């Protein structure tokens, strides 16, 4: 009976996913690879939201299972700590899920097996996450105190990655609109000016509010002043025009992002003298605003990772097809499928160039003809294998990103581990000194990286920074 029910659910889920992917492909023109990535992102969102609402707001339904699911006596007992505890456990379950997928792509030998693991088996994947989440409830909370500390360091790395992605996204956004203007769309100049004014206006407004809300101590005042100086420096360097690809849209966007991190850090301050919102009724509203913006930023980063690689994937695939000899393909299909195809391409190209420099002109032409003949002999099946390998290589990187995202989520929701298992208060939001300093440092590092992108073309004029 259970097997039949599971089979019915799997078939129904497969049919639903197939129809959903078909609609997504028709309406949004997405590729199959992008649809699979979206499925993983949606999976994370659904599980995380379910855990937040269930264990934070519906804790009473677990009283029946209090023998197995409860808080330790040092945390007050009962079910009060289940919200924070379940967030860490779901984060651990999702992180182990993506780590397992990443390792399986190295262990499995065949292309078809890798493709099946990567694209299918969704019923087993969901079952795995649920089972691991249930099993980790038998792990004591002391383990997740250590996991919380581990998650802090991992999340710092992810926030740096997030900053790099946001910088790249803002550059591409501004370059795309400038390109429309250069192509003769005169109305885009008004759009460019209006967008720049909005971004700078929001940045100024947020900094003014930061001075008002967090003026109670000299540390916050100094940090807010440093943030203003950074914004002025960024704008001044941008106006100098060292980077031809820069724009006020990108600078305004980075300024707004840095200002948000500064606001978020000062809002996390546990010192009531430095944080006027800590004892204010706006505390919960401020938390919802802070968390919502952070989640939106994280979602934007994941969407950019999902959709930005379409053009680069097609170019990489075509280059490999055009440059890889058939012998290389045979090796890849047998024992070296997990090696980077880009590295193979570079190695073969360098070897060919070195041999060409040492050979007469006639031998160079003959070797070039032989290489072209090998490329012409590639079958459609070989080319499809190459395309699958390229996608699989990129999914390895995607799984690493999702591993970091799964860990970062628990820091995001718990405000960088502020609920303490040794404390008997587990509110949805608690102030955190760790969150305070981490976000400030990330904001300053982001500003330093962006300033470097503005001045690097001037310092190294012979390098291509496009």
C-alpha positions in Angstrom: 0.0 0.0 0.0 2.8 2.4 0.9 4.7 1.5 -2.3 1.6 2.2 -4.4 1.0 5.5 -2.7 4.6 6.5 -3.2 4.5 5.6 -6.8 1.3 7.6 -7.3 2.8 10.6 -5.6 6.0 10.3 -7.8 4.0 10.0 -11.0 1.8 13.0 -10.0 4.8 15.0 -9.0 6.6 14.2 -12.3 3.5 15.1 -14.3 3.1 18.4 -12.5 6.8 19.3 -12.8 6.8 18.4 -16.5 3.8 20.7 -17.1 5.3 23.5 -15.0 8.6 23.3 -16.9 6.7 23.4 -20.2 4.8 26.5 -19.2 8.0 28.1 -17.9 9.8 27.3 -21.2 7.0 28.7 -23.3 6.4 31.9 -21.3 9.9 32.8 -20.1 12.0 31.1 -22.9 14.1 29.3 -20.2 16.4 26.4 -21.0 16.2 23.0 -19.4 19.3 23.7 -17.3 17.8 26.9 -16.0 14.5 25.1 -15.1 16.5 22.6 -13.1 18.3 25.3 -11.2 15.0 27.1 -10.5 13.6 23.8 -9.2 16.5 23.6 -6.6 16.0 27.2 -5.6 12.2 26.7 -5.2 12.9 23.6 -3.2 15.1 25.6 -0.7 12.5 28.3 -0.4 9.6 26.0 0.2 11.4 23.9 2.9 12.7 27.0 4.6 9.4 28.9 4.7 7.6 25.7 5.9 10.0 25.3 8.8 9.8 29.0 9.8 6.0 29.1 9.9 5.6 25.7 11.4 8.1 25.7 14.2 7.9 29.4 15.1 4.1 29.9 14.9 2.6 26.4 15.3 4.8 24.9 18.0 1.8 23.5 19.9 1.2 20.9 17.3 4.4 19.2 18.4 3.3 18.7 22.0 2.2 15.2 21.1 5.8 14.4 20.1 7.4 16.1 23.1 9.1 12.8 24.0 11.1 13.0 20.9 11.0 16.7 19.9 11.6 19.1 22.8 14.0 21.6 24.2 16.8 20.6 26.6 16.2 21.4 30.3 18.9 24.1 30.3 16.8 25.9 27.6 13.7 25.8 29.6 12.2 22.5 28.3 9.0 22.4 26.4 8.8 23.5 22.7 9.9 27.1 23.0 13.3 26.6 21.3 11.9 24.5 18.4 11.9 27.5 16.1 15.6 28.3 16.2 16.5 24.6 16.6 14.5 23.6 13.5 16.0 26.3 11.4 19.5 25.0 12.1 18.4 21.4 11.4 16.8 22.3 8.1 19.9 24.2 7.1 22.0 21.2 8.0 19.7 18.9 6.0 19.8 21.1 2.8 23.5 21.6 3.1 24.1 17.8 3.3 21.8 17.3 0.4 23.8 19.6 -1.9 27.1 18.3 -0.7 25.9 14.8 -1.5 24.9 15.8 -5.0 28.2 17.5 -5.6 30.1 14.3 -4.5 27.9 12.1 -6.6 28.8 13.9 -9.7 32.4 13.0 -9.0 31.7 9.4 -8.1 29.4 8.4 -10.9 31.2 7.3 -14.1 28.7 7.6 -16.9 27.3 10.8 -18.5 23.7 9.4 -18.4 24.0 8.5 -14.7 25.2 12.0 -13.9 22.4 13.5 -15.9 19.8 11.4 -14.1 21.2 12.4 -10.7 21.3 16.0 -11.7 18.0 16.3 -13.5 15.7 13.7 -12.0 15.0 11.5 -9.0 13.1 14.4 -7.3 10.9 12.0 -5.3 14.0 10.5 -3.7 15.6 13.9 -3.2 12.6 15.3 -1.3 12.3 12.2 0.7 16.0 12.4 1.6 15.7 16.0 2.9 12.6 15.1 5.0 14.2 12.0 6.4 17.5 13.7 7.3 15.5 16.6 8.9 13.6 14.1 11.1 16.7 12.1 12.0 18.8 15.2 13.1 16.2 15.9 15.8 17.8 13.0 17.6 21.1 14.9 17.6 21.5 17.0 20.7 21.3 20.8 20.5 25.0 21.0 21.6 26.0 19.8 18.1 24.1 22.7 16.5 25.8 25.2 18.8 29.0 24.2 17.0 27.2 24.1 13.7 26.1 27.7 14.3 29.7 28.8 14.8 30.7 26.9 11.6 27.8 28.6 9.7 29.1 32.0 10.7 32.4 31.6 8.9 30.8 29.9 5.9 28.2 32.7 5.6 30.9 35.4 5.6 32.4 33.8 2.5 28.9 33.6 0.9 28.3 37.3 1.7 31.5 38.2 -0.1 30.4 36.1 -3.1 27.0 37.9 -2.9 28.8 41.3 -3.0 30.8 40.3 -6.1 27.7 39.1 -7.9 25.8 42.3 -7.1 28.7 44.4 -8.4 28.8 42.3 -11.6 25.0 42.6 -11.9 25.0 46.4 -11.5 27.7 46.7 -14.2 25.8 44.6 -16.7 22.6 46.4 -15.9 24.1 49.8 -16.6 26.0 48.6 -19.7 22.9 47.1 -21.2 20.9 50.4 -20.8 23.8 52.4 -22.1 24.0 50.1 -25.1 20.4 50.7 -25.9 21.1 54.5 -25.8 24.1 54.1 -28.0 22.0 52.2 -30.5 19.8 55.2 -31.0 17.1 54.9 -28.3 17.1 58.5 -27.2 14.5 58.0 -24.5 17.0 55.8 -22.6 19.0 58.9 -21.5 16.0 60.0 -19.4 15.7 56.5 -18.0 19.4 56.5 -17.1 19.2 59.9 -15.4 16.0 59.1 -13.6 17.2 55.7 -12.3 20.5 57.2 -11.1 18.6 59.9 -9.2 16.3 57.3 -7.6 19.2 55.1 -6.4 21.1 58.1 -5.0 17.9 59.5 -3.4 17.2 56.2 -1.7 20.8 56.0 -0.5 20.7 59.5 1.0 17.4 58.9 2.6 18.6 55.6 4.2 21.7 57.3 5.5 19.7 60.2 7.0 17.5 57.7 8.8 20.5 55.8 10.0 21.9 58.9 11.6 18.5 59.5 13.3 17.8 56.0 14.6 21.3 55.1 15.7 22.8 58.3 17.0 23.0 57.3 20.6 26.8 56.5 20.7 29.9 57.7 19.0 30.7 54.3 17.4 27.5 54.4 15.2 28.0 58.0 14.4 31.6 57.3 13.2 30.4 54.3 11.2 27.7 56.3 9.5 30.2 59.1 8.8 32.6 56.6 7.2 29.7 55.3 5.0 29.0 58.8 3.8 32.7 59.3 3.0 32.8 56.0 1.0 29.8 57.1 -1.0 31.4 60.4 -1.9 34.7 58.7 -2.9 32.8 56.2 -5.1 30.9 58.9 -6.8 34.0 61.1 -7.3 36.1 58.3 -8.8 33.1 57.4 -11.0 32.9 60.9 -12.4 36.7 60.8 -13.2 35.9 58.1 -15.7 38.8 55.7 -15.1 36.6 52.8 -15.9 34.8 53.3 -19.3 32.2 50.6 -18.3 31.2 52.3 -15.1 28.2 54.5 -14.6 26.3 56.3 -11.9 23.6 53.6 -11.9 26.2 51.0 -10.8 27.7 53.5 -8.2 24.3 54.4 -6.9 23.3 50.7 -6.6 26.5 49.9 -4.8 26.0 52.9 -2.5 22.5 51.7 -1.7 23.7 48.2 -1.0 26.5 49.4 1.3 24.0 51.7 3.1 21.6 48.9 3.6 24.4 46.7 5.2 25.3 49.6 7.4 21.6 50.1 8.5 21.2 46.3 9.0 24.4 46.1 11.1 23.4 49.0 13.4 19.9 47.7 13.7 21.4 44.5 15.1 23.3 46.3 17.8 22.4 44.9 21.3 23.3 48.2 22.9 20.1 50.1 23.7 22.0 53.4 23.8 23.2 52.9 20.3 20.0 51.5 18.9 16.8 53.5 19.5 14.7 50.8 17.8 15.7 48.1 20.3 13.0 49.1 22.8 10.7 50.6 20.2 7.5 49.0 18.8 9.2 49.3 15.4 11.7 46.6 16.4 9.6 43.8 14.9 8.8 45.9 11.8 12.4 46.7 11.4 13.3 43.1 11.6 10.7 42.2 8.9 12.1 44.9 6.7 15.7 43.9 7.3 15.0 40.2 6.7 12.8 40.8 3.6 15.5 42.9 1.9 18.2 40.4 2.7 16.0 37.5 1.3 15.2 39.6 -1.8 18.9 40.2 -2.4 19.8 36.6 -1.9 17.0 35.6 -4.4 18.3 38.2 -7.0 21.8 36.7 -6.6 20.4 33.2 -7.2 18.4 34.3 -10.2 21.5 36.0 -11.7 23.5 32.8 -11.1 20.8 30.8 -12.8 20.2 33.0 -15.9 23.5 34.8 -16.5 25.4 31.7 -17.7 23.2 31.0 -20.8 25.4 32.9 -23.3 28.7 31.7 -21.7 27.5 28.1 -21.7 26.7 28.1 -25.4 30.0 29.8 -26.3 32.0 27.4 -24.2 30.2 24.4 -25.7 30.7 25.6 -29.2 34.4 26.4 -28.6 34.9 22.9 -27.2 33.2 21.3 -30.2 35.3 23.4 -32.6 38.6 22.7 -30.9 38.4 19.3 -29.2 39.8 16.4 -31.4 37.9 13.1 -31.4 40.6 11.3 -29.3 40.1 13.8 -26.5 36.4 13.2 -26.6 37.0 9.4 -26.3 39.2 10.0 -23.3 36.6 12.2 -21.7 33.8 9.7 -22.2 35.8 6.9 -20.5 38.1 7.9 -17.6 38.4 11.7 -17.6 34.8 12.9 -17.7 35.2 14.8 -14.5 38.1 16.9 -15.7 37.5 20.5 -16.7 36.9 20.7 -20.4 38.1 24.2 -20.5 41.5 23.1 -19.1 41.7 20.4 -21.8 40.9 22.9 -24.4 43.6 25.3 -23.3 46.2 22.5 -23.0 45.5 21.2 -26.5 45.6 24.7 -27.9 48.9 25.6 -26.2 50.4 22.3 -27.4 49.3 23.0 -30.9 50.7 26.5 -30.9 54.0 25.4 -29.5 54.3 22.7 -32.1 53.4 25.2 -34.8 56.1 27.6 -33.8 58.7 24.8 -34.2 57.4 23.4 -37.5 57.7 24.6 -41.1 54.8 26.4 -42.7 53.8 23.3 -44.8 53.6 21.1 -41.7 51.6 23.7 -39.9 49.0 23.7 -42.7 48.9 19.9 -42.8 48.4 19.8 -39.0 45.6 22.4 -39.2 43.9 20.3 -42.0 44.1 17.2 -39.9 42.6 19.0 -36.9 39.8 20.3 -39.0 39.1 16.8 -40.3 38.9 15.4 -36.8 36.4 18.1 -35.9 34.3 17.4 -39.0 34.2 13.7 -38.0 32.5 14.5 -34.7 29.1 12.9 -34.6 25.9 14.6 -33.2 26.1 12.1 -30.3 29.6 13.3 -29.5 28.5 16.9 -29.6 25.6 16.1 -27.3 27.9 14.4 -24.9 30.0 17.6 -24.8 27.0 19.7 -24.1 26.0 17.4 -21.3 29.5 17.5 -19.8 29.6 21.3 -19.9 26.2 21.5 -18.1 27.3 18.9 -15.5 30.5 20.9 -14.8 28.5 24.1 -14.3 26.1 22.3 -12.0 29.0 21.3 -9.7 29.6 25.0 -9.2 25.9 25.6 -8.7 25.7 22.9 -6.0 28.6 24.6 -4.2 26.6 27.9 -4.3 23.5 26.2 -3.0 25.5 24.5 -0.2 26.6 28.0 0.9 23.1 29.4 0.5 21.6 26.6 2.7 24.1 27.4 5.5 23.7 31.2 5.1 19.9 30.9 5.4 20.1 29.8 9.1 22.3 32.8 9.8 19.9 35.1 8.0 16.9 34.0 9.9 18.5 33.8 13.3 20.4 37.1 12.9 23.8 35.3 12.8 23.1 32.8 15.6 21.7 35.2 18.2 19.2 32.6 19.7 21.4 30.7 22.3 20.5 27.1 23.2 21.7 27.7 26.7 19.2 30.6 27.1 15.5 30.1 27.7 14.4 32.9 25.4 14.0 32.2 21.7 12.4 35.1 20.1 12.1 35.4 16.3 14.5 38.3 16.4 17.4 39.1 18.8 20.1 41.6 18.6 23.6 40.3 17.8 27.1 41.8 18.2 28.3 39.2 15.6 25.8 40.4 13.0 26.8 44.0 13.9 30.4 43.7 13.0 30.2 41.1 10.2 27.9 43.3 8.2 29.9 46.4 8.7 33.1 44.6 7.6 31.3 43.2 4.5 30.1 46.6 3.6 33.6 48.1 3.8 35.1 45.2 1.8 32.3 45.6 -0.8 33.2 49.3 -1.1 36.9 48.4 -1.5 36.2 45.9 -4.2 34.0 48.2 -6.1 36.5 51.1 -5.9 39.2 48.7 -7.2 37.0 48.0 -10.3 36.8 51.7 -10.9 40.5 52.4 -10.7 42.0 49.2 -12.0 41.7 50.1 -15.7 43.7 53.3 -15.0 46.4 51.4 -13.1 46.7 48.6 -15.6 45.7 50.2 -19.0 47.0 47.2 -21.0 44.6 44.7 -19.3 41.1 43.9 -20.5 38.6 44.6 -17.7 35.4 44.5 -19.9 
